[in-house]
Every structure is written in structure tokens, then in C-alpha cells.
Amino acid sequence: MNRIGGLVIAAVVVVILVVGGILVLRSTGGSSAGPKTLSVNITGSNMSPAKLSASQNQQITFNMTADKKEEIHLHGYDIKFEVEGPGQTVTHSFKADKTGSFEIEIEDTSTHLGELDVTP
């Protein structure tokens, strides 16, 4: 094999490795979805909307508003929203790095309010 043939083969191998590496990083490195804001209202024991969704590794900002003083808990992520009074909004941002369906509940009464579904 001549020198040019060897260089061509080396260049092809490098391109294949680079493209393969990029594809692996894209499949494991995170969501292509941009940041997402989820606004939730709690009235009594009802949450609106009751079903929320996000993509894995998406940056989420939760705005939680309640009609009274309440501690709301997002299970799986162990995030607590301490609403101090009627109409107050509590904001919390996090990376949705776990997949599954995560319960949202009123902490002191274990009242189920809804779910956050995070998909790959």
C-alpha cells in the first residue's frame, strides 16, 4: 500500500471514530429539549394540571401556587415546595435526570395531587 492510501484509510478511521463519539454523546448526554416551565395551582386537594411531563435531562422550573399554607412534595426528586400562604407561588428549578412517574402530594396528609412523568 502506498503512503496516500494509508493516509486515506487513517482519515476514514478518524472520521468514523469522531462521528461515532458524537452519536454516543448525544444518546447519553442529555435531552435536546430546551428548558421547560411548569406552572401548577393547588386548590384544596386538587392540582391543575394533574399530569405533567418532561424529558430526561431537561431543565425544569416549577412554579407552585396554593390556596393555603401547604407543603407540597415531589417524590423521587425529594423536592419540597413550602407555600407560606394563600396565592403564594414557590419556584424551584432542577434537572430532570431520572425517568419514571413521580408523585406530587400534600406532605402532611399524604394526599395525592398528580404526577410528573419524565421520559427518556
DSSP file (Angstrom, degrees, kcal/mol; ACC not computed):
  #  RESIDUE AA STRUCTURE BP1 BP2  ACC     N-H-->O    O-->H-N    N-H-->O    O-->H-N    TCO  KAPPA ALPHA  PHI   PSI    X-CA   Y-CA   Z-CA
    1    1 A M              0   0    0      0, 0.0     2,-0.1     0, 0.0     0, 0.0   0.000 360.0 360.0 360.0 138.0    0.0    0.0    0.0
    2    2 A N     >  -     0   0    0      1,-0.1     4,-1.9     4,-0.0     5,-0.2  -0.326 360.0-102.3 -84.2 171.4    1.3    3.4   -0.9
    3    3 A R  H  > S+     0   0    0      1,-0.2     4,-2.0     2,-0.2     5,-0.1   0.871 119.4  51.5 -62.1 -41.1    1.6    6.4    1.5
    4    4 A I  H  > S+     0   0    0      1,-0.2     4,-2.4     2,-0.2    -1,-0.2   0.901 108.3  52.1 -65.8 -41.3   -1.5    8.2    0.1
    5    5 A G  H  > S+     0   0    0      1,-0.2     4,-2.2     2,-0.2    -1,-0.2   0.901 109.5  49.8 -61.4 -40.6   -3.7    5.0    0.5
    6    6 A G  H  X S+     0   0    0     -4,-1.9     4,-2.3     2,-0.2    -1,-0.2   0.887 110.4  49.7 -64.6 -40.3   -2.6    4.7    4.1
    7    7 A L  H  X S+     0   0    0     -4,-2.0     4,-2.5     2,-0.2    -2,-0.2   0.892 109.7  51.6 -65.9 -39.6   -3.4    8.4    4.9
    8    8 A V  H  X S+     0   0    0     -4,-2.4     4,-2.3     2,-0.2    -2,-0.2   0.928 111.1  47.4 -62.9 -45.0   -6.9    8.0    3.3
    9    9 A I  H  X S+     0   0    0     -4,-2.2     4,-2.3     1,-0.2    -2,-0.2   0.911 112.2  49.8 -63.5 -42.2   -7.6    4.9    5.4
   10   10 A A  H  X S+     0   0    0     -4,-2.3     4,-2.3     1,-0.2    -2,-0.2   0.903 110.7  50.1 -62.7 -41.4   -6.4    6.7    8.6
   11   11 A A  H  X S+     0   0    0     -4,-2.5     4,-2.3     2,-0.2    -2,-0.2   0.905 110.1  49.9 -64.7 -41.3   -8.5    9.7    7.8
   12   12 A V  H  X S+     0   0    0     -4,-2.3     4,-2.4     2,-0.2    -2,-0.2   0.913 110.4  50.2 -63.5 -43.0  -11.6    7.5    7.3
   13   13 A V  H  X S+     0   0    0     -4,-2.3     4,-2.4     2,-0.2    -2,-0.2   0.912 110.6  49.8 -62.1 -43.1  -11.0    5.7   10.6
   14   14 A V  H  X S+     0   0    0     -4,-2.3     4,-2.5     2,-0.2    -2,-0.2   0.921 110.9  49.4 -62.0 -44.7  -10.7    9.1   12.4
   15   15 A V  H  X S+     0   0    0     -4,-2.3     4,-2.7     1,-0.2     5,-0.3   0.919 111.1  49.6 -61.7 -44.2  -13.9   10.4   10.8
   16   16 A I  H  X S+     0   0    0     -4,-2.4     4,-2.6     1,-0.2    -1,-0.2   0.912 112.2  48.0 -61.9 -43.2  -15.8    7.2   11.8
   17   17 A L  H  X S+     0   0    0     -4,-2.4     4,-2.4     2,-0.2    -2,-0.2   0.907 113.2  47.4 -64.9 -41.9  -14.5    7.5   15.4
   18   18 A V  H  X S+     0   0    0     -4,-2.5     4,-2.3     2,-0.2    -2,-0.2   0.944 114.6  45.4 -65.3 -48.2  -15.4   11.1   15.7
   19   19 A V  H  X S+     0   0    0     -4,-2.7     4,-2.4     1,-0.2    -2,-0.2   0.920 113.8  50.3 -62.6 -43.5  -18.9   10.6   14.3
   20   20 A G  H  X S+     0   0    0     -4,-2.6     4,-2.2    -5,-0.3    -1,-0.2   0.911 110.2  50.2 -60.7 -42.7  -19.4    7.5   16.5
   21   21 A G  H  X S+     0   0    0     -4,-2.4     4,-2.4     2,-0.2    -1,-0.2   0.898 109.7  50.3 -62.5 -41.7  -18.3    9.5   19.6
   22   22 A I  H  X S+     0   0    0     -4,-2.3     4,-2.3     2,-0.2    -2,-0.2   0.922 110.6  49.8 -62.7 -44.6  -20.7   12.3   18.8
   23   23 A L  H  X S+     0   0    0     -4,-2.4     4,-1.9     1,-0.2    -2,-0.2   0.896 111.1  49.1 -63.0 -40.8  -23.6    9.9   18.4
   24   24 A V  H  X S+     0   0    0     -4,-2.2     4,-1.6     2,-0.2     5,-0.3   0.928 111.8  48.8 -64.5 -45.0  -22.8    8.2   21.7
   25   25 A L  H  X S+     0   0    0     -4,-2.4     4,-2.7     1,-0.2    -2,-0.2   0.891 110.7  50.8 -62.6 -39.7  -22.6   11.5   23.5
   26   26 A R  H  < S+     0   0    0     -4,-2.3     4,-0.5     1,-0.2    -1,-0.2   0.877 111.1  48.3 -66.2 -37.2  -25.9   12.7   22.0
   27   27 A S  H  < S+     0   0    0     -4,-1.9    -1,-0.2    -5,-0.2    -2,-0.2   0.775 128.0  23.5 -76.8 -24.5  -27.7    9.5   23.0
   28   28 A T  H  < S+     0   0    0     -4,-1.6    -2,-0.2    -5,-0.1    -1,-0.2   0.581 108.9  73.3-112.6 -14.5  -26.4    9.5   26.6
   29   29 A G  S  < S-     0   0    0     -4,-2.7     2,-0.3    -5,-0.3    -3,-0.2   0.572 102.0 -74.0 -87.6  -9.2  -25.6   13.2   27.2
   30   30 A G        -     0   0    0     -4,-0.5    -1,-0.2    -5,-0.1     2,-0.2  -0.777  55.3 -48.0 143.6 173.3  -29.0   14.7   27.6
   31   31 A S        -     0   0    0     25,-0.3    -4,-0.0    -2,-0.3    26,-0.0  -0.468  27.9-145.6 -79.4 146.2  -32.2   15.8   26.1
   32   32 A S  S    S+     0   0    0     -2,-0.2     2,-0.1    26,-0.0    -1,-0.1   0.538  72.5 108.1 -84.8  -6.9  -32.3   18.1   23.0
   33   33 A A        -     0   0    0     23,-0.2    26,-0.3     1,-0.1    -2,-0.1  -0.455  69.7-128.3 -71.0 141.8  -35.4   19.7   24.6
   34   34 A G        -     0   0    0      1,-0.2    -1,-0.1    -2,-0.1    -2,-0.0  -0.131  45.5 -56.5 -79.0-178.7  -34.9   23.1   25.9
   35   35 A P        -     0   0    0      0, 0.0     2,-0.4     0, 0.0    25,-0.2  -0.196  55.8-153.0 -58.5 151.6  -35.8   24.4   29.4
   36   36 A K  E     -a   60   0A   0     23,-2.8    25,-2.5    -3,-0.1     2,-0.5  -0.993   8.3-152.3-134.5 136.4  -39.4   24.0   30.5
   37   37 A T  E     -a   61   0A   0     -2,-0.4     2,-0.5    23,-0.2    25,-0.2  -0.935  10.0-166.4-108.3 128.0  -41.5   25.9   32.9
   38   38 A L  E     -a   62   0A   0     23,-3.0    25,-3.0    -2,-0.5     2,-0.5  -0.964   2.0-164.6-115.6 118.7  -44.4   24.1   34.7
   39   39 A S  E     -a   63   0A   0     -2,-0.5     2,-0.4    23,-0.2    25,-0.2  -0.911  11.5-176.4-106.6 126.7  -47.0   26.2   36.5
   40   40 A V  E     -a   64   0A   0     23,-3.1    25,-2.6    -2,-0.5     2,-0.4  -0.957  13.6-157.4-127.8 138.5  -49.2   24.3   38.9
   41   41 A N  E     -aB  65  48A   0      7,-2.3     7,-2.4    -2,-0.4     2,-0.5  -0.970   5.8-158.4-117.0 130.8  -52.2   25.5   41.0
   42   42 A I  E     +aB  66  47A   0     23,-3.0    25,-1.3    -2,-0.4     2,-0.5  -0.941  13.1 175.4-109.6 122.0  -53.3   23.7   44.1
   43   43 A T  E >   - B   0  46A   0      3,-2.6     3,-2.0    -2,-0.5     2,-0.4  -0.966  66.9 -47.9-126.3 113.3  -56.9   24.3   45.3
   44   44 A G  T 3  S-     0   0    0     -2,-0.5    23,-0.1     1,-0.3    24,-0.1  -0.508 124.1 -23.5  62.7-119.3  -57.9   22.1   48.3
   45   45 A S  T 3  S+     0   0    0     -2,-0.4     2,-0.4    -3,-0.1    -1,-0.3   0.024 119.4  97.8-111.4  25.5  -56.7   18.6   47.3
   46   46 A N  E <   -B   43   0A   0     -3,-2.0    -3,-2.6     2,-0.0     2,-0.4  -0.933  53.8-159.8-118.0 138.8  -56.8   19.2   43.5
   47   47 A M  E     -B   42   0A   0     66,-0.6    -5,-0.2    -2,-0.4     4,-0.1  -0.943  19.4-126.7-115.3 136.0  -53.8   20.1   41.3
   48   48 A S  E    S+B   41   0A   0     -7,-2.4    -7,-2.3    -2,-0.4     2,-0.1  -0.983  98.7  22.4-130.7 122.9  -54.2   21.7   37.9
   49   49 A P  S    S-     0   0    0      0, 0.0    -1,-0.3     0, 0.0    -8,-0.0   0.643  79.6-168.9 -73.9 154.9  -52.9   20.4   35.7
   50   50 A A  S    S+     0   0    0      1,-0.1    65,-2.2    -2,-0.1     2,-0.5   0.721  72.5  54.3 -84.0 -23.1  -52.8   17.0   37.4
   51   51 A K  E     +d  115   0B   0     63,-0.2     2,-0.3    -4,-0.1    65,-0.2  -0.960  66.2 177.7-116.6 126.3  -50.4   15.4   34.8
   52   52 A L  E     -d  116   0B   0     63,-2.2    65,-3.0    -2,-0.5     2,-0.3  -0.906   7.3-162.5-124.0 152.8  -47.1   17.0   33.9
   53   53 A S  E     +d  117   0B   0     -2,-0.3     2,-0.3    63,-0.2    65,-0.2  -0.975  13.1 164.0-139.5 153.7  -44.4   15.8   31.6
   54   54 A A  E     -d  118   0B   0     63,-2.2    65,-2.2    -2,-0.3     2,-0.3  -0.956  33.9-109.3-154.5 166.3  -40.8   16.4   30.8
   55   55 A S  E >   -d  119   0B   0     -2,-0.3     3,-2.1    63,-0.2    41,-0.2  -0.788  47.1 -89.7-101.4 148.0  -37.9   14.8   29.0
   56   56 A Q  T 3  S+     0   0    0     63,-3.2   -25,-0.3    -2,-0.3    41,-0.2  -0.294 113.0  13.9 -56.7 137.9  -34.9   13.3   30.8
   57   57 A N  T 3  S+     0   0    0     39,-3.7    -1,-0.3     1,-0.3     2,-0.2   0.492  92.3 139.9  71.3   8.5  -32.1   15.8   31.5
   58   58 A Q  E <   - C   0  96A   0     -3,-2.1    38,-2.8    38,-0.5     2,-0.6  -0.587  59.1-117.7 -77.0 142.0  -34.4   18.7   30.7
   59   59 A Q  E     - C   0  95A   0    -26,-0.3   -23,-2.8    -2,-0.2     2,-0.4  -0.735  37.1-163.7 -81.6 121.4  -34.0   21.8   32.9
   60   60 A I  E     -aC  36  94A   0     34,-3.3    34,-2.4    -2,-0.6     2,-0.5  -0.885  16.8-165.5-113.2 136.8  -37.4   22.3   34.7
   61   61 A T  E     -aC  37  93A   0    -25,-2.5   -23,-3.0    -2,-0.4     2,-0.5  -0.986  13.9-159.2-117.6 119.1  -38.7   25.3   36.6
   62   62 A F  E     -aC  38  92A   0     30,-3.1    30,-2.0    -2,-0.5     2,-0.6  -0.844   8.0-166.9 -98.3 129.0  -41.7   24.5   38.7
   63   63 A N  E     -aC  39  91A   0    -25,-3.0   -23,-3.1    -2,-0.5     2,-0.5  -0.960  13.7-171.2-112.9 109.1  -44.0   27.4   39.8
   64   64 A M  E     +aC  40  90A   0     26,-3.1    26,-2.9    -2,-0.6     2,-0.4  -0.905   6.2 180.0-109.5 120.3  -46.2   26.0   42.5
   65   65 A T  E     -aC  41  89A   0    -25,-2.6   -23,-3.0    -2,-0.5     2,-0.3  -0.955   4.2-174.3-119.5 137.8  -49.2   28.1   43.8
   66   66 A A  E     -a   42   0A   0     22,-1.2    21,-2.8    -2,-0.4    22,-0.3  -0.910  33.0-129.9-131.4 159.8  -51.6   27.0   46.5
   67   67 A D  S    S+     0   0    0    -25,-1.3     2,-0.3    -2,-0.3   -24,-0.1   0.473  92.3  12.8 -86.8  -2.1  -54.8   28.4   48.1
   68   68 A K  S    S-     0   0    0     17,-0.3    17,-0.3   -26,-0.2     2,-0.2  -0.960 104.3 -60.1-158.0 173.0  -53.4   28.0   51.6
   69   69 A K  S    S+     0   0    0     -2,-0.3     2,-0.3    15,-0.3    15,-0.2  -0.446  72.0 154.5 -61.3 127.9  -50.3   27.3   53.6
   70   70 A E  E     -E   83   0B   0     13,-2.0    13,-2.5    -2,-0.2     2,-0.6  -0.996  45.6-136.6-157.8 148.3  -49.1   23.9   52.4
   71   71 A E  E     -E   82   0B   0     -2,-0.3    36,-2.9    11,-0.2     2,-0.4  -0.963  26.6-168.5-110.6 115.7  -46.0   21.7   51.9
   72   72 A I  E     -EF  81 106B   0      9,-2.5     9,-3.3    -2,-0.6     2,-0.4  -0.861   4.4-156.9-105.1 136.9  -46.1   20.0   48.5
   73   73 A H  E     -EF  80 105B   0     32,-2.9    32,-2.2    -2,-0.4     2,-0.8  -0.953  13.0-154.9-121.9 130.9  -43.6   17.2   47.9
   74   74 A L  E >>> -EF  79 104B   0      5,-3.1     5,-1.7    -2,-0.4     4,-0.7  -0.891  27.9-145.4 -99.6 103.5  -42.3   15.9   44.5
   75   75 A H  T 345S+     0   0    0     28,-2.7     2,-0.5    -2,-0.8     5,-0.0  -0.240  76.9  31.0 -68.4 158.0  -41.3   12.4   45.3
   76   76 A G  T 345S+     0   0    0      1,-0.1    -1,-0.2    26,-0.1    26,-0.0  -0.130 124.0  49.0  85.9 -39.0  -38.3   10.8   43.6
   77   77 A Y  T <45S-     0   0    0     -3,-0.7    -2,-0.2    -2,-0.5    -1,-0.1   0.491 101.2-137.3-102.7 -10.0  -36.6   14.1   43.3
   78   78 A D  T  <5 +     0   0    0     -4,-0.7     2,-0.5     1,-0.2    -3,-0.2   0.909  45.7 156.9  51.9  49.9  -37.2   14.9   47.0
   79   79 A I  E   < -E   74   0B   0     -5,-1.7    -5,-3.1    13,-0.0     2,-0.4  -0.912  25.9-160.0-107.3 129.9  -38.2   18.5   46.3
   80   80 A K  E     -E   73   0B   0     -2,-0.5     2,-0.6    -7,-0.2    -7,-0.2  -0.924   6.2-156.8-112.4 133.7  -40.4   20.3   48.8
   81   81 A F  E     -E   72   0B   0     -9,-3.3    -9,-2.5    -2,-0.4     2,-1.1  -0.939   7.7-159.8-108.3 110.9  -42.4   23.4   48.0
   82   82 A E  E     -E   71   0B   0     -2,-0.6     2,-0.6   -11,-0.2   -11,-0.2  -0.756   6.6-168.2 -95.2  92.1  -43.2   25.4   51.1
   83   83 A V  E     -E   70   0B   0    -13,-2.5   -13,-2.0    -2,-1.1   -18,-0.1  -0.729   2.3-165.8 -81.8 119.7  -46.1   27.6   50.2
   84   84 A E        -     0   0    0     -2,-0.6   -15,-0.3   -15,-0.2    -1,-0.1   0.616  59.2 -10.1 -87.2 -14.0  -46.4   30.1   53.1
   85   85 A G  S >  S-     0   0    0    -17,-0.3     3,-2.0   -15,-0.1   -19,-0.3  -0.990  90.6 -50.4-172.9 170.7  -49.9   31.4   52.4
   86   86 A P  T 3  S+     0   0    0      0, 0.0   -19,-0.2     0, 0.0     3,-0.1  -0.254 119.4   5.7 -56.5 130.1  -52.9   31.7   50.0
   87   87 A G  T 3  S+     0   0    0    -21,-2.8     2,-0.2     1,-0.3   -20,-0.1   0.383  92.2 139.7  80.7  -4.8  -51.9   32.6   46.5
   88   88 A Q    <   -     0   0    0     -3,-2.0   -22,-1.2   -22,-0.3     2,-0.5  -0.493  42.2-145.6 -74.1 142.5  -48.2   32.5   47.1
   89   89 A T  E     -C   65   0A   0    -24,-0.2     2,-0.5    -2,-0.2   -24,-0.2  -0.933   8.5-162.5-110.6 131.0  -46.0   31.0   44.4
   90   90 A V  E     -C   64   0A   0    -26,-2.9   -26,-3.1    -2,-0.5     2,-0.4  -0.944   9.1-157.2-111.5 132.2  -42.9   28.9   45.2
   91   91 A T  E     +C   63   0A   0     -2,-0.5     2,-0.3   -28,-0.2   -28,-0.2  -0.902  15.1 171.9-114.6 137.5  -40.4   28.4   42.4
   92   92 A H  E     -C   62   0A   0    -30,-2.0   -30,-3.1    -2,-0.4     2,-0.4  -0.985  12.8-159.5-143.9 132.8  -37.9   25.6   42.2
   93   93 A S  E     +C   61   0A   0     -2,-0.3     2,-0.3   -32,-0.2   -32,-0.2  -0.894  22.2 151.0-113.6 143.7  -35.6   24.7   39.3
   94   94 A F  E     -C   60   0A   0    -34,-2.4   -34,-3.3    -2,-0.4     2,-0.6  -0.977  46.2-100.9-159.9 165.6  -33.9   21.3   38.8
   95   95 A K  E     -C   59   0A   0     -2,-0.3     2,-2.3   -36,-0.2   -36,-0.2  -0.858  29.7-134.5 -95.7 124.4  -32.6   19.0   36.1
   96   96 A A  E     +C   58   0A   0    -38,-2.8   -39,-3.7    -2,-0.6   -38,-0.5  -0.491  46.9 152.8 -78.0  75.5  -35.0   16.1   35.4
   97   97 A D        +     0   0    0     -2,-2.3     2,-0.4   -41,-0.2    -1,-0.2   0.463  49.2  69.9 -90.9  -1.3  -32.2   13.5   35.4
   98   98 A K  S    S-     0   0    0     -3,-0.1     2,-0.3     2,-0.1   -41,-0.1  -0.910  71.6-141.1-115.5 144.0  -34.4   10.5   36.5
   99   99 A T        +     0   0    0     -2,-0.4     2,-0.3   -43,-0.1    20,-0.2  -0.734  52.9  63.5-101.7 155.2  -37.0    8.8   34.4
  100  100 A G  E    S- G   0 118B   0     18,-2.5    18,-3.0    -2,-0.3     2,-0.5  -0.824  87.2 -53.7 133.9-170.8  -40.4    7.5   35.5
  101  101 A S  E     - G   0 117B   0     -2,-0.3     2,-0.5    16,-0.2    16,-0.2  -0.942  50.7-162.4-108.8 122.4  -43.6    8.7   37.0
  102  102 A F  E     - G   0 116B   0     14,-2.7    14,-2.3    -2,-0.5     2,-0.1  -0.916  14.1-128.7-116.3 124.5  -43.1   10.8   40.2
  103  103 A E  E     - G   0 115B   0     -2,-0.5   -28,-2.7    12,-0.2     2,-0.5  -0.379  11.8-156.0 -72.3 143.7  -45.9   11.5   42.6
  104  104 A I  E     +FG  74 114B   0     10,-2.7     9,-2.9   -30,-0.2    10,-1.6  -0.990  28.3 163.6-116.2 126.4  -46.7   15.0   43.8
  105  105 A E  E     -FG  73 112B   0    -32,-2.2   -32,-2.9    -2,-0.5     2,-0.7  -0.937  48.9-101.2-142.1 161.2  -48.5   15.1   47.1
  106  106 A I  E  >> -FG  72 111B   0      5,-2.5     4,-1.3    -2,-0.3     5,-1.0  -0.784  42.0-145.3 -78.6 120.4  -49.5   17.2   50.1
  107  107 A E  T  45S+     0   0    0    -36,-2.9     3,-0.4    -2,-0.7    -1,-0.2   0.901  86.6  47.4 -62.8 -49.9  -46.8   16.2   52.5
  108  108 A D  T  45S+     0   0    0    -37,-0.4    -1,-0.2     1,-0.2   -36,-0.1   0.767 125.5  29.2 -70.8 -23.9  -48.6   16.3   55.9
  109  109 A T  T  45S-     0   0    0     -3,-0.4    -1,-0.2     2,-0.1    -2,-0.2   0.444  98.2-128.6-110.2  -3.0  -51.7   14.4   54.8
  110  110 A S  T  <5 +     0   0    0     -4,-1.3     2,-0.5    -3,-0.4    -3,-0.2   0.810  46.8 168.8  56.0  32.1  -50.1   12.2   52.0
  111  111 A T  E   < - G   0 106B   0     -5,-1.0    -5,-2.5     1,-0.1     2,-0.3  -0.660  34.5-127.9 -79.4 121.3  -52.9   13.4   49.7
  112  112 A H  E     + G   0 105B   0     -2,-0.5    -7,-0.2    -7,-0.2     3,-0.1  -0.510  34.5 168.8 -69.5 129.8  -52.1   12.5   46.1
  113  113 A L  E     -     0   0B   0     -9,-2.9   -66,-0.6     1,-0.4     2,-0.3   0.747  52.5 -63.4-109.9 -39.7  -52.3   15.5   43.8
  114  114 A G  E     - G   0 104B   0    -10,-1.6   -10,-2.7   -68,-0.1    -1,-0.4  -0.963  48.9 -89.3 175.8-165.5  -50.8   14.4   40.5
  115  115 A E  E     -dG  51 103B   0    -65,-2.2   -63,-2.2    -2,-0.3     2,-0.5  -0.958   7.5-145.2-138.3 154.2  -47.6   13.2   38.7
  116  116 A L  E     -dG  52 102B   0    -14,-2.3   -14,-2.7    -2,-0.3     2,-0.6  -0.987  22.8-158.5-113.6 116.7  -44.6   14.3   36.8
  117  117 A D  E     -dG  53 101B   0    -65,-3.0   -63,-2.2    -2,-0.5     2,-0.5  -0.868   6.2-169.1 -98.4 122.6  -43.7   11.9   34.0
  118  118 A V  E     -dG  54 100B   0    -18,-3.0   -18,-2.5    -2,-0.6   -63,-0.2  -0.956   8.0-168.8-114.3 118.9  -40.1   12.1   32.8
  119  119 A T  E      d   55   0B   0    -65,-2.2   -63,-3.2    -2,-0.5    -2,-0.0  -0.778 360.0 360.0-110.1 150.9  -39.4   10.1   29.6
  120  120 A P              0   0    0      0, 0.0   -65,-0.1     0, 0.0   -90,-0.1   0.509 360.0 360.0 -64.9 360.0  -36.0    9.3   28.0
